[in-house]
Amino acid sequence: EVQLVESGGGLVQPGRSLRLSCVASGFTFDDYAMHWVRQVPGKGLEWVSGIFWNSDSIGYADSVKGRFTISRDNAKNSLYLQMNSLRAEDTALYYCAKDLGATTAAIGYWGQGALVTVSS
Amino acid sequence: EIVMTQSPATLSVSPGERAILSCRATESVSNNLAWYQQKPGQAPRLLIYGTSTRATGIPARFSGSGSGTEYTLTISSLQSEDFAAYYCQQYTNWPLTFGGGTKVEIK
């Protein structure tokens, strides 16, 4: 059974940093691209960032480019999102998500999410 | 960036009726189109990918069609568990982009 477990969310002041982690199990982690997708409660879905199976290609939404960094450690079956210079508009539930393929396909599985609240 | 627009925003349907949800892209997504279902308090679930391929375990009452910039999700006979929000998403280019969603509610 595929499992994606996020951690690292919480309350943080504007301008500060936070690092999200996602531990994967139930599949061969380094066979798949991975993503972070966020959702403001009650609103729609926004793709934040994605990374190919081998980290050769990485992408970001314009809203986070230059502030967020995605990475993965295939040896640890883990995905990360380093979030710097956080803003109030970054407040959302952040989902770790597994692609259907090694590069880019649809998102096949989602974690339960980590809530990030940016507020003073 | 490819912008995805879903319509209608809300669809009121009686159980047993058919629901048709639309998704339009600002440029061709070459059938790299997925649909997701999300119920309150839950993570999204993949329904359809590649425009018309049902994901594992998805009932046959869900079907997808379309091409180019216009796509449709059809739920042939709505069951009580189908009342939820639905999102389309293109994955032909990064950034991946989602539509704003269609909420299917009980009429």
Contacts between the chains, C-beta under 8 A, distances in Angstrom:
chain1	res1	chain2	res2	distance
A	35	B	96	7.3
A	44	B	87	6.8
A	44	B	98	6.2
A	44	B	99	7.7
A	44	B	100	5.1
A	44	B	101	5.0
A	45	B	36	7.6
A	45	B	38	7.9
A	45	B	44	6.7
A	45	B	87	5.6
A	45	B	89	7.6
A	45	B	98	4.4
A	45	B	101	7.7
A	46	B	98	6.9
A	47	B	89	7.9
A	47	B	95	5.8
A	47	B	96	4.1
A	47	B	97	6.7
A	47	B	98	6.8
A	50	B	94	6.4
A	50	B	96	6.7
A	59	B	94	3.7
A	59	B	95	6.2
A	60	B	95	7.3
A	61	B	95	5.0
A	62	B	1	7.2
A	62	B	95	7.1
A	95	B	43	6.1
A	95	B	44	7.7
A	100	B	46	7.9
A	100	B	49	6.4
A	104	B	91	5.4
A	104	B	94	6.9
A	104	B	96	7.6
A	105	B	32	7.9
A	105	B	49	6.8
A	105	B	91	6.1
A	106	B	34	3.7
A	106	B	46	5.9
A	106	B	49	3.7
A	106	B	50	7.6
A	106	B	89	7.1
A	106	B	91	5.8
A	107	B	34	7.2
A	107	B	36	7.6
A	107	B	44	7.7
A	107	B	46	6.4
A	107	B	89	7.4
A	108	B	46	5.6
A	108	B	55	7.1
A	109	B	46	7.6
A	110	B	43	3.9
A	110	B	44	5.5
A	110	B	45	7.5
A	111	B	43	6.7
A	112	B	43	5.8
A	113	B	43	6.4
